[in-house]
Amino acid sequence: MKEFLLKTPDLGDTEKIELVRWLCKEGQVVKEGDEVIELVTDKAAFPVESPYSGTLKKILKEQGSVVKKGDILGIMDINE
């Protein structure tokens, strides 16, 4: 297995990004394309999809956290 860092994507010019909720739990297996996080800005809500199939190993930012582009939100073990 290989680790992959789930990071806050570039959501354009926005002042505040809030991690509203995790759509999966630590230890849960996800498939490529599954929505794993919901982020909200002052303009819209953005679901974040998993770019790989694997297991959510660790949640680093809790629901309700204010995050910025590039912040590490969680760690996945991915299938190669």
PDB file of N, CA, C and O in Angstrom:
ATOM      1  N   MET A   1       0.847  -1.197   0.000  1.00  0.00           N
ATOM      2  CA  MET A   1       0.000   0.000   0.000  1.00  0.00           C
ATOM      3  C   MET A   1       0.884   1.249   0.000  1.00  0.00           C
ATOM      4  O   MET A   1       2.011   1.246   0.495  1.00  0.00           O
ATOM      5  N   LYS A   2       0.340   2.279  -0.558  1.00  0.00           N
ATOM      6  CA  LYS A   2       1.030   3.559  -0.636  1.00  0.00           C
ATOM      7  C   LYS A   2       0.136   4.609   0.020  1.00  0.00           C
ATOM      8  O   LYS A   2      -1.089   4.539  -0.086  1.00  0.00           O
ATOM      9  N   GLU A   3       0.746   5.579   0.696  1.00  0.00           N
ATOM     10  CA  GLU A   3      -0.042   6.647   1.322  1.00  0.00           C
ATOM     11  C   GLU A   3      -0.301   7.772   0.330  1.00  0.00           C
ATOM     12  O   GLU A   3       0.546   8.109  -0.497  1.00  0.00           O
ATOM     13  N   PHE A   4      -1.499   8.345   0.439  1.00  0.00           N
ATOM     14  CA  PHE A   4      -1.875   9.515  -0.351  1.00  0.00           C
ATOM     15  C   PHE A   4      -2.446  10.547   0.607  1.00  0.00           C
ATOM     16  O   PHE A   4      -3.272  10.218   1.459  1.00  0.00           O
ATOM     17  N   LEU A   5      -2.007  11.803   0.470  1.00  0.00           N
ATOM     18  CA  LEU A   5      -2.492  12.887   1.322  1.00  0.00           C
ATOM     19  C   LEU A   5      -3.676  13.572   0.647  1.00  0.00           C
ATOM     20  O   LEU A   5      -3.543  14.115  -0.450  1.00  0.00           O
ATOM     21  N   LEU A   6      -4.828  13.546   1.302  1.00  0.00           N
ATOM     22  CA  LEU A   6      -6.009  14.272   0.813  1.00  0.00           C
ATOM     23  C   LEU A   6      -5.841  15.732   1.206  1.00  0.00           C
ATOM     24  O   LEU A   6      -5.776  16.057   2.391  1.00  0.00           O
ATOM     25  N   LYS A   7      -5.771  16.612   0.210  1.00  0.00           N
ATOM     26  CA  LYS A   7      -5.537  18.033   0.475  1.00  0.00           C
ATOM     27  C   LYS A   7      -6.720  18.873   0.011  1.00  0.00           C
ATOM     28  O   LYS A   7      -7.497  18.456  -0.848  1.00  0.00           O
ATOM     29  N   THR A   8      -6.842  20.063   0.592  1.00  0.00           N
ATOM     30  CA  THR A   8      -7.854  21.016   0.147  1.00  0.00           C
ATOM     31  C   THR A   8      -7.516  21.441  -1.276  1.00  0.00           C
ATOM     32  O   THR A   8      -6.414  21.933  -1.522  1.00  0.00           O
ATOM     33  N   PRO A   9      -8.441  21.263  -2.220  1.00  0.00           N
ATOM     34  CA  PRO A   9      -8.164  21.670  -3.603  1.00  0.00           C
ATOM     35  C   PRO A   9      -8.236  23.184  -3.766  1.00  0.00           C
ATOM     36  O   PRO A   9      -8.689  23.898  -2.871  1.00  0.00           O
ATOM     37  N   ASP A  10      -7.786  23.656  -4.913  1.00  0.00           N
ATOM     38  CA  ASP A  10      -7.897  25.069  -5.263  1.00  0.00           C
ATOM     39  C   ASP A  10      -9.352  25.342  -5.638  1.00  0.00           C
ATOM     40  O   ASP A  10      -9.847  24.830  -6.642  1.00  0.00           O
ATOM     41  N   LEU A  11     -10.024  26.139  -4.840  1.00  0.00           N
ATOM     42  CA  LEU A  11     -11.436  26.453  -5.085  1.00  0.00           C
ATOM     43  C   LEU A  11     -11.619  27.879  -5.585  1.00  0.00           C
ATOM     44  O   LEU A  11     -12.708  28.445  -5.488  1.00  0.00           O
ATOM     45  N   GLY A  12     -10.552  28.450  -6.119  1.00  0.00           N
ATOM     46  CA  GLY A  12     -10.644  29.799  -6.665  1.00  0.00           C
ATOM     47  C   GLY A  12     -10.396  30.849  -5.600  1.00  0.00           C
ATOM     48  O   GLY A  12      -9.870  30.564  -4.524  1.00  0.00           O
ATOM     49  N   ASP A  13     -10.784  32.060  -5.924  1.00  0.00           N
ATOM     50  CA  ASP A  13     -10.542  33.200  -5.045  1.00  0.00           C
ATOM     51  C   ASP A  13     -11.613  33.240  -3.956  1.00  0.00           C
ATOM     52  O   ASP A  13     -12.712  33.752  -4.164  1.00  0.00           O
ATOM     53  N   THR A  14     -11.273  32.697  -2.804  1.00  0.00           N
ATOM     54  CA  THR A  14     -12.234  32.675  -1.703  1.00  0.00           C
ATOM     55  C   THR A  14     -11.528  32.964  -0.390  1.00  0.00           C
ATOM     56  O   THR A  14     -10.375  32.577  -0.197  1.00  0.00           O
ATOM     57  N   GLU A  15     -12.209  33.631   0.491  1.00  0.00           N
ATOM     58  CA  GLU A  15     -11.645  34.018   1.782  1.00  0.00           C
ATOM     59  C   GLU A  15     -11.640  32.867   2.779  1.00  0.00           C
ATOM     60  O   GLU A  15     -10.677  32.682   3.523  1.00  0.00           O
ATOM     61  N   LYS A  16     -12.729  32.091   2.787  1.00  0.00           N
ATOM     62  CA  LYS A  16     -12.908  31.083   3.830  1.00  0.00           C
ATOM     63  C   LYS A  16     -13.402  29.780   3.221  1.00  0.00           C
ATOM     64  O   LYS A  16     -14.326  29.772   2.408  1.00  0.00           O
ATOM     65  N   ILE A  17     -12.772  28.672   3.625  1.00  0.00           N
ATOM     66  CA  ILE A  17     -13.220  27.339   3.220  1.00  0.00           C
ATOM     67  C   ILE A  17     -13.480  26.556   4.501  1.00  0.00           C
ATOM     68  O   ILE A  17     -12.601  26.438   5.355  1.00  0.00           O
ATOM     69  N   GLU A  18     -14.681  26.026   4.628  1.00  0.00           N
ATOM     70  CA  GLU A  18     -15.023  25.233   5.814  1.00  0.00           C
ATOM     71  C   GLU A  18     -15.211  23.771   5.426  1.00  0.00           C
ATOM     72  O   GLU A  18     -15.885  23.459   4.445  1.00  0.00           O
ATOM     73  N   LEU A  19     -14.607  22.878   6.209  1.00  0.00           N
ATOM     74  CA  LEU A  19     -14.826  21.443   6.042  1.00  0.00           C
ATOM     75  C   LEU A  19     -16.131  21.139   6.775  1.00  0.00           C
ATOM     76  O   LEU A  19     -16.154  21.026   8.000  1.00  0.00           O
ATOM     77  N   VAL A  20     -17.209  21.010   6.015  1.00  0.00           N
ATOM     78  CA  VAL A  20     -18.536  20.834   6.596  1.00  0.00           C
ATOM     79  C   VAL A  20     -18.710  19.430   7.162  1.00  0.00           C
ATOM     80  O   VAL A  20     -19.200  19.255   8.278  1.00  0.00           O
ATOM     81  N   ARG A  21     -18.300  18.423   6.372  1.00  0.00           N
ATOM     82  CA  ARG A  21     -18.437  17.058   6.885  1.00  0.00           C
ATOM     83  C   ARG A  21     -17.618  16.075   6.067  1.00  0.00           C
ATOM     84  O   ARG A  21     -17.347  16.267   4.882  1.00  0.00           O
ATOM     85  N   TRP A  22     -17.242  15.021   6.759  1.00  0.00           N
ATOM     86  CA  TRP A  22     -16.632  13.858   6.127  1.00  0.00           C
ATOM     87  C   TRP A  22     -17.770  12.950   5.680  1.00  0.00           C
ATOM     88  O   TRP A  22     -18.728  12.743   6.424  1.00  0.00           O
ATOM     89  N   LEU A  23     -17.671  12.414   4.484  1.00  0.00           N
ATOM     90  CA  LEU A  23     -18.694  11.528   3.950  1.00  0.00           C
ATOM     91  C   LEU A  23     -18.293  10.064   4.102  1.00  0.00           C
ATOM     92  O   LEU A  23     -18.986   9.169   3.617  1.00  0.00           O
ATOM     93  N   CYS A  24     -17.171   9.826   4.779  1.00  0.00           N
ATOM     94  CA  CYS A  24     -16.715   8.473   5.102  1.00  0.00           C
ATOM     95  C   CYS A  24     -16.007   8.531   6.457  1.00  0.00           C
ATOM     96  O   CYS A  24     -15.721   9.610   6.975  1.00  0.00           O
ATOM     97  N   LYS A  25     -15.732   7.368   7.013  1.00  0.00           N
ATOM     98  CA  LYS A  25     -15.119   7.279   8.344  1.00  0.00           C
ATOM     99  C   LYS A  25     -13.725   6.673   8.235  1.00  0.00           C
ATOM    100  O   LYS A  25     -13.397   6.017   7.246  1.00  0.00           O
ATOM    101  N   GLU A  26     -12.903   6.905   9.273  1.00  0.00           N
ATOM    102  CA  GLU A  26     -11.593   6.266   9.318  1.00  0.00           C
ATOM    103  C   GLU A  26     -11.779   4.756   9.196  1.00  0.00           C
ATOM    104  O   GLU A  26     -12.661   4.172   9.824  1.00  0.00           O
ATOM    105  N   GLY A  27     -10.938   4.142   8.382  1.00  0.00           N
ATOM    106  CA  GLY A  27     -11.003   2.700   8.181  1.00  0.00           C
ATOM    107  C   GLY A  27     -11.941   2.269   7.064  1.00  0.00           C
ATOM    108  O   GLY A  27     -11.971   1.096   6.692  1.00  0.00           O
ATOM    109  N   GLN A  28     -12.707   3.215   6.527  1.00  0.00           N
ATOM    110  CA  GLN A  28     -13.668   2.885   5.470  1.00  0.00           C
ATOM    111  C   GLN A  28     -12.961   2.763   4.121  1.00  0.00           C
ATOM    112  O   GLN A  28     -12.077   3.555   3.793  1.00  0.00           O
ATOM    113  N   VAL A  29     -13.364   1.766   3.353  1.00  0.00           N
ATOM    114  CA  VAL A  29     -12.844   1.572   1.997  1.00  0.00           C
ATOM    115  C   VAL A  29     -13.642   2.464   1.049  1.00  0.00           C
ATOM    116  O   VAL A  29     -14.873   2.481   1.090  1.00  0.00           O
ATOM    117  N   VAL A  30     -12.930   3.208   0.191  1.00  0.00           N
ATOM    118  CA  VAL A  30     -13.576   4.067  -0.799  1.00  0.00           C
ATOM    119  C   VAL A  30     -13.046   3.712  -2.183  1.00  0.00           C
ATOM    120  O   VAL A  30     -11.940   3.193  -2.333  1.00  0.00           O
ATOM    121  N   LYS A  31     -13.858   4.003  -3.182  1.00  0.00           N
ATOM    122  CA  LYS A  31     -13.469   3.766  -4.568  1.00  0.00           C
ATOM    123  C   LYS A  31     -13.099   5.091  -5.214  1.00  0.00           C
ATOM    124  O   LYS A  31     -13.545   6.153  -4.780  1.00  0.00           O
ATOM    125  N   GLU A  32     -12.288   5.018  -6.245  1.00  0.00           N
ATOM    126  CA  GLU A  32     -11.954   6.209  -7.019  1.00  0.00           C
ATOM    127  C   GLU A  32     -13.251   6.868  -7.477  1.00  0.00           C
ATOM    128  O   GLU A  32     -14.124   6.204  -8.036  1.00  0.00           O
ATOM    129  N   GLY A  33     -13.378   8.175  -7.240  1.00  0.00           N
ATOM    130  CA  GLY A  33     -14.579   8.913  -7.638  1.00  0.00           C
ATOM    131  C   GLY A  33     -15.620   9.052  -6.546  1.00  0.00           C
ATOM    132  O   GLY A  33     -16.545   9.854  -6.679  1.00  0.00           O
ATOM    133  N   ASP A  34     -15.489   8.281  -5.454  1.00  0.00           N
ATOM    134  CA  ASP A  34     -16.417   8.434  -4.321  1.00  0.00           C
ATOM    135  C   ASP A  34     -16.225   9.806  -3.680  1.00  0.00           C
ATOM    136  O   ASP A  34     -15.095  10.273  -3.536  1.00  0.00           O
ATOM    137  N   GLU A  35     -17.320  10.448  -3.297  1.00  0.00           N
ATOM    138  CA  GLU A  35     -17.222  11.710  -2.557  1.00  0.00           C
ATOM    139  C   GLU A  35     -16.833  11.396  -1.121  1.00  0.00           C
ATOM    140  O   GLU A  35     -17.471  10.575  -0.463  1.00  0.00           O
ATOM    141  N   VAL A  36     -15.770  12.061  -0.632  1.00  0.00           N
ATOM    142  CA  VAL A  36     -15.266  11.770   0.713  1.00  0.00           C
ATOM    143  C   VAL A  36     -15.383  12.953   1.673  1.00  0.00           C
ATOM    144  O   VAL A  36     -15.449  12.762   2.888  1.00  0.00           O
ATOM    145  N   ILE A  37     -15.408  14.172   1.136  1.00  0.00           N
ATOM    146  CA  ILE A  37     -15.445  15.383   1.969  1.00  0.00           C
ATOM    147  C   ILE A  37     -16.384  16.390   1.317  1.00  0.00           C
ATOM    148  O   ILE A  37     -16.488  16.456   0.092  1.00  0.00           O
ATOM    149  N   GLU A  38     -17.069  17.175   2.151  1.00  0.00           N
ATOM    150  CA  GLU A  38     -17.851  18.300   1.643  1.00  0.00           C
ATOM    151  C   GLU A  38     -17.251  19.585   2.199  1.00  0.00           C
ATOM    152  O   GLU A  38     -17.165  19.777   3.411  1.00  0.00           O
ATOM    153  N   LEU A  39     -16.835  20.466   1.277  1.00  0.00           N
ATOM    154  CA  LEU A  39     -16.291  21.770   1.644  1.00  0.00           C
ATOM    155  C   LEU A  39     -17.281  22.851   1.228  1.00  0.00           C
ATOM    156  O   LEU A  39     -18.000  22.696   0.241  1.00  0.00           O
ATOM    157  N   VAL A  40     -17.317  23.952   1.986  1.00  0.00           N
ATOM    158  CA  VAL A  40     -18.195  25.073   1.658  1.00  0.00           C
ATOM    159  C   VAL A  40     -17.378  26.356   1.695  1.00  0.00           C
ATOM    160  O   VAL A  40     -16.577  26.578   2.602  1.00  0.00           O
ATOM    161  N   THR A  41     -17.601  27.203   0.679  1.00  0.00           N
ATOM    162  CA  THR A  41     -17.005  28.540   0.663  1.00  0.00           C
ATOM    163  C   THR A  41     -18.138  29.545   0.795  1.00  0.00           C
ATOM    164  O   THR A  41     -19.298  29.167   0.963  1.00  0.00           O
ATOM    165  N   ASP A  42     -17.802  30.815   0.720  1.00  0.00           N
ATOM    166  CA  ASP A  42     -18.841  31.842   0.768  1.00  0.00           C
ATOM    167  C   ASP A  42     -19.692  31.832  -0.506  1.00  0.00           C
ATOM    168  O   ASP A  42     -20.716  32.512  -0.575  1.00  0.00           O
ATOM    169  N   LYS A  43     -19.264  31.057  -1.519  1.00  0.00           N
ATOM    170  CA  LYS A  43     -19.972  31.045  -2.796  1.00  0.00           C
ATOM    171  C   LYS A  43     -20.745  29.761  -3.077  1.00  0.00           C
ATOM    172  O   LYS A  43     -21.804  29.808  -3.702  1.00  0.00           O
ATOM    173  N   ALA A  44     -20.233  28.615  -2.626  1.00  0.00           N
ATOM    174  CA  ALA A  44     -20.867  27.340  -2.992  1.00  0.00           C
ATOM    175  C   ALA A  44     -20.349  26.193  -2.138  1.00  0.00           C
ATOM    176  O   ALA A  44     -19.378  26.335  -1.394  1.00  0.00           O
ATOM    177  N   ALA A  45     -21.029  25.041  -2.266  1.00  0.00           N
ATOM    178  CA  ALA A  45     -20.576  23.799  -1.624  1.00  0.00           C
ATOM    179  C   ALA A  45     -19.827  22.976  -2.668  1.00  0.00           C
ATOM    180  O   ALA A  45     -20.207  22.944  -3.839  1.00  0.00           O
ATOM    181  N   PHE A  46     -18.761  22.316  -2.231  1.00  0.00           N
ATOM    182  CA  PHE A  46     -17.925  21.524  -3.127  1.00  0.00           C
ATOM    183  C   PHE A  46     -17.687  20.142  -2.544  1.00  0.00           C
ATOM    184  O   PHE A  46     -17.020  20.018  -1.516  1.00  0.00           O
ATOM    185  N   PRO A  47     -18.219  19.094  -3.177  1.00  0.00           N
ATOM    186  CA  PRO A  47     -17.846  17.745  -2.751  1.00  0.00           C
ATOM    187  C   PRO A  47     -16.445  17.435  -3.285  1.00  0.00           C
ATOM    188  O   PRO A  47     -16.116  17.794  -4.416  1.00  0.00           O
ATOM    189  N   VAL A  48     -15.632  16.776  -2.478  1.00  0.00           N
ATOM    190  CA  VAL A  48     -14.288  16.376  -2.891  1.00  0.00           C
ATOM    191  C   VAL A  48     -14.297  14.870  -3.107  1.00  0.00           C
ATOM    192  O   VAL A  48     -14.658  14.105  -2.213  1.00  0.00           O
ATOM    193  N   GLU A  49     -13.896  14.454  -4.302  1.00  0.00           N
ATOM    194  CA  GLU A  49     -13.873  13.031  -4.643  1.00  0.00           C
ATOM    195  C   GLU A  49     -12.504  12.428  -4.369  1.00  0.00           C
ATOM    196  O   GLU A  49     -11.483  13.112  -4.440  1.00  0.00           O
ATOM    197  N   SER A  50     -12.499  11.150  -4.057  1.00  0.00           N
ATOM    198  CA  SER A  50     -11.247  10.424  -3.892  1.00  0.00           C
ATOM    199  C   SER A  50     -10.640  10.181  -5.273  1.00  0.00           C
ATOM    200  O   SER A  50     -11.314   9.650  -6.156  1.00  0.00           O
ATOM    201  N   PRO A  51      -9.374  10.562  -5.470  1.00  0.00           N
ATOM    202  CA  PRO A  51      -8.743  10.321  -6.766  1.00  0.00           C
ATOM    203  C   PRO A  51      -8.277   8.872  -6.945  1.00  0.00           C
ATOM    204  O   PRO A  51      -7.886   8.474  -8.042  1.00  0.00           O
ATOM    205  N   TYR A  52      -8.319   8.092  -5.870  1.00  0.00           N
ATOM    206  CA  TYR A  52      -7.854   6.701  -5.896  1.00  0.00           C
ATOM    207  C   TYR A  52      -8.805   5.813  -5.107  1.00  0.00           C
ATOM    208  O   TYR A  52      -9.597   6.296  -4.298  1.00  0.00           O
ATOM    209  N   SER A  53      -8.717   4.521  -5.350  1.00  0.00           N
ATOM    210  CA  SER A  53      -9.384   3.533  -4.502  1.00  0.00           C
ATOM    211  C   SER A  53      -8.448   3.199  -3.352  1.00  0.00           C
ATOM    212  O   SER A  53      -7.234   3.110  -3.536  1.00  0.00           O
ATOM    213  N   GLY A  54      -9.015   3.013  -2.171  1.00  0.00           N
ATOM    214  CA  GLY A  54      -8.194   2.691  -1.007  1.00  0.00           C
ATOM    215  C   GLY A  54      -8.992   2.801   0.278  1.00  0.00           C
ATOM    216  O   GLY A  54     -10.218   2.694   0.277  1.00  0.00           O
ATOM    217  N   THR A  55      -8.274   3.017   1.380  1.00  0.00           N
ATOM    218  CA  THR A  55      -8.880   3.094   2.707  1.00  0.00           C
ATOM    219  C   THR A  55      -8.521   4.422   3.354  1.00  0.00           C
ATOM    220  O   THR A  55      -7.361   4.833   3.336  1.00  0.00           O
ATOM    221  N   LEU A  56      -9.527   5.101   3.931  1.00  0.00           N
ATOM    222  CA  LEU A  56      -9.247   6.319   4.685  1.00  0.00           C
ATOM    223  C   LEU A  56      -8.568   5.912   5.986  1.00  0.00           C
ATOM    224  O   LEU A  56      -9.196   5.341   6.877  1.00  0.00           O
ATOM    225  N   LYS A  57      -7.292   6.210   6.082  1.00  0.00           N
ATOM    226  CA  LYS A  57      -6.478   5.775   7.220  1.00  0.00           C
ATOM    227  C   LYS A  57      -6.631   6.706   8.422  1.00  0.00           C
ATOM    228  O   LYS A  57      -6.764   6.245   9.555  1.00  0.00           O
ATOM    229  N   LYS A  58      -6.612   8.029   8.171  1.00  0.00           N
ATOM    230  CA  LYS A  58      -6.603   8.989   9.282  1.00  0.00           C
ATOM    231  C   LYS A  58      -7.262  10.288   8.852  1.00  0.00           C
ATOM    232  O   LYS A  58      -6.978  10.803   7.771  1.00  0.00           O
ATOM    233  N   ILE A  59      -8.144  10.821   9.698  1.00  0.00           N
ATOM    234  CA  ILE A  59      -8.738  12.145   9.508  1.00  0.00           C
ATOM    235  C   ILE A  59      -7.902  13.135  10.311  1.00  0.00           C
ATOM    236  O   ILE A  59      -7.733  12.974  11.520  1.00  0.00           O
ATOM    237  N   LEU A  60      -7.377  14.164   9.634  1.00  0.00           N
ATOM    238  CA  LEU A  60      -6.519  15.147  10.300  1.00  0.00           C
ATOM    239  C   LEU A  60      -7.236  16.457  10.619  1.00  0.00           C
ATOM    240  O   LEU A  60      -6.866  17.147  11.568  1.00  0.00           O
ATOM    241  N   LYS A  61      -8.255  16.804   9.838  1.00  0.00           N
ATOM    242  CA  LYS A  61      -9.044  18.018  10.091  1.00  0.00           C
ATOM    243  C   LYS A  61     -10.479  17.594  10.366  1.00  0.00           C
ATOM    244  O   LYS A  61     -11.089  16.875   9.574  1.00  0.00           O
ATOM    245  N   GLU A  62     -11.004  18.038  11.478  1.00  0.00           N
ATOM    246  CA  GLU A  62     -12.354  17.649  11.894  1.00  0.00           C
ATOM    247  C   GLU A  62     -13.421  18.485  11.191  1.00  0.00           C
ATOM    248  O   GLU A  62     -13.138  19.553  10.649  1.00  0.00           O
ATOM    249  N   GLN A  63     -14.649  17.977  11.211  1.00  0.00           N
ATOM    250  CA  GLN A  63     -15.793  18.715  10.691  1.00  0.00           C
ATOM    251  C   GLN A  63     -15.881  20.057  11.402  1.00  0.00           C
ATOM    252  O   GLN A  63     -15.677  20.149  12.613  1.00  0.00           O
ATOM    253  N   GLY A  64     -16.187  21.098  10.629  1.00  0.00           N
ATOM    254  CA  GLY A  64     -16.286  22.437  11.188  1.00  0.00           C
ATOM    255  C   GLY A  64     -14.987  23.218  11.125  1.00  0.00           C
ATOM    256  O   GLY A  64     -14.966  24.409  11.436  1.00  0.00           O
ATOM    257  N   SER A  65     -13.901  22.566  10.726  1.00  0.00           N
ATOM    258  CA  SER A  65     -12.605  23.247  10.631  1.00  0.00           C
ATOM    259  C   SER A  65     -12.597  24.221   9.458  1.00  0.00           C
ATOM    260  O   SER A  65     -13.164  23.942   8.401  1.00  0.00           O
ATOM    261  N   VAL A  66     -11.950  25.363   9.657  1.00  0.00           N
ATOM    262  CA  VAL A  66     -11.695  26.294   8.563  1.00  0.00           C
ATOM    263  C   VAL A  66     -10.326  25.925   8.002  1.00  0.00           C
ATOM    264  O   VAL A  66      -9.340  25.855   8.736  1.00  0.00           O
ATOM    265  N   VAL A  67     -10.276  25.689   6.690  1.00  0.00           N
ATOM    266  CA  VAL A  67      -9.049  25.218   6.047  1.00  0.00           C
ATOM    267  C   VAL A  67      -8.677  26.146   4.897  1.00  0.00           C
ATOM    268  O   VAL A  67      -9.464  27.000   4.489  1.00  0.00           O
ATOM    269  N   LYS A  68      -7.473  25.965   4.388  1.00  0.00           N
ATOM    270  CA  LYS A  68      -7.053  26.736   3.223  1.00  0.00           C
ATOM    271  C   LYS A  68      -6.496  25.798   2.166  1.00  0.00           C
ATOM    272  O   LYS A  68      -6.202  24.636   2.447  1.00  0.00           O
ATOM    273  N   LYS A  69      -6.352  26.307   0.951  1.00  0.00           N
ATOM    274  CA  LYS A  69      -5.846  25.513  -0.166  1.00  0.00           C
ATOM    275  C   LYS A  69      -4.543  24.829   0.229  1.00  0.00           C
ATOM    276  O   LYS A  69      -3.632  25.460   0.766  1.00  0.00           O
ATOM    277  N   GLY A  70      -4.468  23.529  -0.044  1.00  0.00           N
ATOM    278  CA  GLY A  70      -3.247  22.774   0.219  1.00  0.00           C
ATOM    279  C   GLY A  70      -3.158  22.147   1.594  1.00  0.00           C
ATOM    280  O   GLY A  70      -2.264  21.337   1.837  1.00  0.00           O
ATOM    281  N   ASP A  71      -4.072  22.502   2.515  1.00  0.00           N
ATOM    282  CA  ASP A  71      -4.065  21.869   3.843  1.00  0.00           C
ATOM    283  C   ASP A  71      -4.296  20.367   3.693  1.00  0.00           C
ATOM    284  O   ASP A  71      -5.100  19.937   2.866  1.00  0.00           O
ATOM    285  N   ILE A  72      -3.594  19.579   4.492  1.00  0.00           N
ATOM    286  CA  ILE A  72      -3.789  18.130   4.486  1.00  0.00           C
ATOM    287  C   ILE A  72      -4.990  17.811   5.376  1.00  0.00           C
ATOM    288  O   ILE A  72      -4.981  18.103   6.572  1.00  0.00           O
ATOM    289  N   LEU A  73      -6.014  17.215   4.787  1.00  0.00           N
ATOM    290  CA  LEU A  73      -7.259  16.928   5.490  1.00  0.00           C
ATOM    291  C   LEU A  73      -7.296  15.509   6.042  1.00  0.00           C
ATOM    292  O   LEU A  73      -7.898  15.254   7.084  1.00  0.00           O
ATOM    293  N   GLY A  74      -6.652  14.598   5.341  1.00  0.00           N
ATOM    294  CA  GLY A  74      -6.646  13.201   5.757  1.00  0.00           C
ATOM    295  C   GLY A  74      -5.588  12.415   5.008  1.00  0.00           C
ATOM    296  O   GLY A  74      -4.970  12.910   4.065  1.00  0.00           O
ATOM    297  N   ILE A  75      -5.394  11.178   5.448  1.00  0.00           N
ATOM    298  CA  ILE A  75      -4.413  10.284   4.831  1.00  0.00           C
ATOM    299  C   ILE A  75      -5.127   9.011   4.393  1.00  0.00           C
ATOM    300  O   ILE A  75      -5.914   8.434   5.144  1.00  0.00           O
ATOM    301  N   MET A  76      -4.841   8.586   3.176  1.00  0.00           N
ATOM    302  CA  MET A  76      -5.403   7.346   2.643  1.00  0.00           C
ATOM    303  C   MET A  76      -4.292   6.340   2.369  1.00  0.00           C
ATOM    304  O   MET A  76      -3.178   6.716   2.006  1.00  0.00           O
ATOM    305  N   ASP A  77      -4.603   5.070   2.545  1.00  0.00           N
ATOM    306  CA  ASP A  77      -3.784   3.986   2.008  1.00  0.00           C
ATOM    307  C   ASP A  77      -4.424   3.634   0.676  1.00  0.00           C
ATOM    308  O   ASP A  77      -5.592   3.247   0.627  1.00  0.00           O
ATOM    309  N   ILE A  78      -3.660   3.766  -0.406  1.00  0.00           N
ATOM    310  CA  ILE A  78      -4.247   3.537  -1.727  1.00  0.00           C
ATOM    311  C   ILE A  78      -3.738   2.242  -2.344  1.00  0.00           C
ATOM    312  O   ILE A  78      -2.637   1.773  -2.055  1.00  0.00           O
ATOM    313  N   ASN A  79      -4.578   1.686  -3.200  1.00  0.00           N
ATOM    314  CA  ASN A  79      -4.227   0.473  -3.939  1.00  0.00           C
ATOM    315  C   ASN A  79      -3.427   0.876  -5.167  1.00  0.00           C
ATOM    316  O   ASN A  79      -3.816   1.784  -5.902  1.00  0.00           O
ATOM    317  N   GLU A  80      -2.324   0.208  -5.381  1.00  0.00           N
ATOM    318  CA  GLU A  80      -1.509   0.547  -6.550  1.00  0.00           C
ATOM    319  C   GLU A  80      -1.795  -0.393  -7.691  1.00  0.00           C
ATOM    320  O   GLU A  80      -1.201  -0.262  -8.761  1.00  0.00           O
TER     321      GLU A  80
END
